Amino acid sequence: MSTTEQPVIVLVHGAFAESASWSRVIQRLRSRELPAVAVANPLRDLAGDATYLRDVINGIGRPVILVGHSYAGMVISQASAGNPAVRSLVYVGAFTPESGESALQLSSKFEGSTLASALVAYPVASGGNEFRIGEEKYHHQFCGDLNADEAALMAATQRPVTERALTDGLSVSEPGWRTKPSWFVFGERDLNIPVAALRFMAERASSRGTLEVAGASHAIASSQPDAVAAAILDAADHEQG
C-alpha cells in the first residue's frame, strides 16, 4: 500500500440514521476531488459491526480516513485498532470510547440526553430488544435544526439499533484514537449525546481540531454539512502534508 495514495473517506452512520445521511457531506468532499463512500452500518453488535467495517476497508484496498457519527464512533474506534490502512479518524457527534466503555455508559456519564424518553423498544428474534426513535418525537430529538418534511423522511428511513450494540463495551485493548490522529465536530444542541460528554471525549482523545457548532442538532451531517466537511478536509490535508 503506497503511503502517497490519497485516502478514501469512509463515512459510517450511527443509530437512527442511514448511509444517505452523508449525502450532503459527500457532495462537498467530491467537489474537492476527495473520494468518499458511505457504509451501511449493521447496528447489530459492536464486534460484528467493526468486523464488517474492516471488511469494507480491506475491499477498498487503499488508505482510508474513517468518519463516524454517533454510535459509529464506537465502531471506528474498534475497527481502526491496529489497522495500518486507517490513517486518521473524524468523530461527528460521536462516541470515543476507552477499552471496556459502551455507548450507553458514555451517554449517561453527563446529564443532558433526552434520548431514552424518545425510544420505542421491541423484541427481536435473535434475542433482546432493538430501539428506534418514535416518529412523533424524531424531529425534536434527532434533527431539530432541519425542516419538518425532511425530519419526517429521516424518521421513516431510520435504521434501528439493538440494545446489545449500545451496551457492548469496546473490546480492543487500545482504541484507534490512541495511536491515530483524530478530529471532532459536534452540535451544541445535541440531545442524544450531551455536549459535555462530546467535549470530554474530544479532550481525552487529544483532538487535533475540535469544532462545536452553535445551535446544531445531533444530525449535524445533514444540517451542517459544511462544518462536517471542513473537519474531514482538515484530516485529509494533514494526511497530504
C-alpha atoms as one frame of an Amber mdcrd trajectory, in Angstrom:
protein
   0.000   0.000   0.000   1.578   3.261  -1.090   1.926   5.968   1.510   1.366
   8.582  -1.231  -2.095   7.322  -2.234  -4.918   9.723  -1.487  -7.024   8.245
   1.302 -10.639   7.308   0.677 -13.079   8.939   3.086 -15.199   6.166   4.617
 -18.332   7.517   6.313 -20.168   5.357   8.845 -23.639   6.283  10.116 -24.866
   5.626  13.624 -28.176   4.543  15.097 -31.471   6.011  13.873 -29.871   7.179
  10.604 -28.745   5.522   7.356 -25.984   5.882   4.799 -27.743   8.575   2.767
 -27.470  10.853   5.808 -23.956  11.608   4.482 -25.153  12.751   1.037 -24.553
  16.478   1.546 -21.132  15.844   3.048 -20.180  13.571   0.135 -21.199  16.277
  -2.340 -18.832  18.712  -0.660 -15.972  16.229  -0.500 -16.329  15.305  -4.148
 -16.323  18.973  -5.130 -12.833  18.962  -3.636 -11.994  15.775  -5.570 -11.881
  13.622  -2.449 -13.134  10.053  -2.949 -15.806   9.106  -0.428 -18.055   6.143
   0.300 -20.830   5.739   2.877 -21.066   2.368   4.628 -24.293   0.685   5.729
 -23.622   0.018   9.410 -25.436  -3.174  10.550 -26.142  -1.789  14.073 -26.372
  -5.319  15.499 -23.374  -5.678  17.849 -20.131  -3.786  18.234 -17.730  -6.615
  17.373 -19.735  -7.671  14.324 -20.222  -4.104  13.102 -16.492  -3.411  13.428
 -15.617  -6.654  11.620 -17.901  -5.663   8.758 -16.267  -2.229   8.555 -12.819
  -3.843   8.422 -14.064  -5.980   5.524 -15.140  -2.828   3.688 -11.742  -1.232
   4.321  -9.966  -4.325   3.031 -12.132  -4.265  -0.080 -11.225  -0.651  -0.800
  -7.560  -1.615  -0.792  -6.302   1.912  -0.175  -5.587   4.083   2.850  -8.748
   5.422   4.473  -9.905   8.163   6.787 -12.724   6.817   8.944 -15.583   9.162
   9.802 -18.150   8.004  12.353 -21.400   9.541  13.557 -22.871   8.787  16.992
 -22.689   5.023  17.752 -20.372   4.626  14.752 -17.698   6.314  16.845 -17.622
   3.042  18.768 -17.297   1.102  15.527 -14.483   3.166  14.011 -12.584   3.127
  17.334 -12.621  -0.681  17.274 -12.156  -1.225  13.521  -9.151   1.137  13.377
  -7.249  -0.514  16.239  -4.011  -1.904  14.857  -5.209  -1.328  11.286  -2.469
   0.284   9.157  -4.932   1.171   6.385  -6.639   3.675   8.702  -4.702   6.921
   8.673  -6.924   9.149  10.804 -10.347   9.391  12.426 -13.095  12.010  12.418
 -15.760  11.851  15.130 -19.030  13.561  14.134 -21.201  13.917  17.231 -19.784
  10.512  18.089 -18.734   8.300  20.958 -14.998   7.972  21.512 -14.640   5.059
  23.941 -11.829   3.709  26.038 -11.418  -0.062  26.229 -14.439  -1.551  28.013
 -16.666   1.518  27.678 -20.050   1.275  25.954 -22.175   3.851  24.182 -24.731
   3.641  26.984 -22.089   4.335  29.638 -20.709   7.323  27.776 -24.119   8.839
  27.034 -25.060   8.706  30.720 -21.721   9.998  32.003 -23.064  13.568  31.833
 -26.565  14.956  32.155 -28.473  16.289  29.177 -29.543  13.386  26.936 -33.292
  13.046  26.373 -32.977  10.054  24.046 -34.333   7.412  26.434 -37.764   9.022
  26.599 -37.988   9.175  22.794 -37.265   5.485  22.140 -39.625   2.694  21.135
 -38.387  -0.794  22.077 -39.480  -4.197  20.767 -38.007  -7.729  20.867 -36.004
  -9.238  18.015 -35.808 -12.917  17.087 -32.055 -13.062  17.700 -32.641 -12.144
  21.351 -33.011  -8.959  23.332 -34.564  -5.754  22.080 -33.923  -3.145  19.457
 -34.756   0.538  19.517 -35.980   3.206  17.170 -36.996   6.781  17.851 -40.761
   7.299  17.846 -41.735   9.121  14.655 -43.627  11.823  16.540 -40.535  12.589
  18.611 -37.870  12.193  15.936 -37.777  15.798  14.712 -37.232  17.356  18.113
 -34.936  14.647  19.415 -32.680  13.964  16.451 -32.718  16.832  13.970 -34.346
  19.918  15.431 -32.452  22.208  13.047 -33.941  20.616   9.901 -37.376  21.292
   8.445 -40.329  19.087   9.349 -40.630  17.429   5.932 -37.020  16.280   5.908
 -37.285  15.156   9.534 -40.323  13.024   8.646 -38.400  11.346   5.826 -35.454
  10.671   8.115 -37.771   9.211  10.746 -39.280   6.864   8.168 -35.868   5.684
   6.892 -34.074   5.444  10.239 -32.148   2.240  10.977 -32.973   0.732  14.400
 -30.175  -0.369  16.715 -30.055  -3.322  19.087 -29.753  -2.929  22.823 -26.718
  -5.196  22.578 -24.887  -2.762  20.279 -25.451   0.096  22.701 -24.321  -1.894
  25.738 -21.311  -3.685  24.214 -18.033  -2.400  25.593 -15.077  -1.700  23.342
 -13.201  -4.999  23.248  -9.815  -3.901  21.881  -7.126  -3.069  24.426  -6.128
   0.138  22.647  -8.751   2.068  20.656  -7.687   3.510  17.331  -7.769   7.102
  18.542  -4.972   6.306  20.991  -2.497   5.866  18.129  -4.051   7.755  15.197
  -4.795  11.493  14.864  -8.431  12.413  15.372 -10.707  15.379  14.689 -14.052
  16.243  16.252 -17.138  18.132  15.131 -20.450  18.192  17.013 -23.555  20.255
  17.656 -24.014  22.413  20.703 -27.687  21.348  20.876 -27.171  17.604  20.582
 -29.989  15.916  22.534 -28.746  12.345  22.029 -25.208  12.711  23.391 -24.742
  15.515  25.938 -22.419  18.214  24.660 -20.441  17.923  27.903 -19.720  14.294
  27.010 -18.652  15.247  23.485 -16.279  17.905  24.822 -14.876  15.444  27.360
 -14.212  12.785  24.727 -12.552  15.234  22.334 -10.232  16.458  25.065  -9.447
  12.934  26.234  -8.525  11.940  22.679  -6.161  14.920  22.304  -8.188  16.149
  19.341  -6.177  17.742  16.534  -9.133  20.015  15.852 -12.495  20.433  17.575
 -15.425  22.301  16.025 -18.524  22.860  18.145 -21.347  24.242  16.015 -23.729
  26.590  17.827 -27.382  25.553  17.605 -26.649  22.343  15.703 -28.525  19.126
  16.432 -27.350  15.517  16.613 -27.972  15.183  12.842 -25.118  17.555  12.121
 -24.029  15.838   8.891 -27.430  16.664   7.389 -27.968  20.085   8.933 -24.398
  21.437   8.919 -22.586  19.616   6.090 -20.117  22.463   5.540 -18.834  22.154
   9.110 -18.587  18.379   8.896 -16.837  18.515   5.534 -14.401  21.097   6.922
 -13.375  18.745   9.738 -12.845  15.916   7.246 -10.853  18.190   4.960  -8.617
  19.110   7.907  -7.887  15.425   8.426  -7.271  14.891   4.709  -4.967  17.909
   4.498  -2.984  16.520   7.420  -2.505  13.242   5.533  -1.299  15.050   2.435
   1.195  17.027   4.452
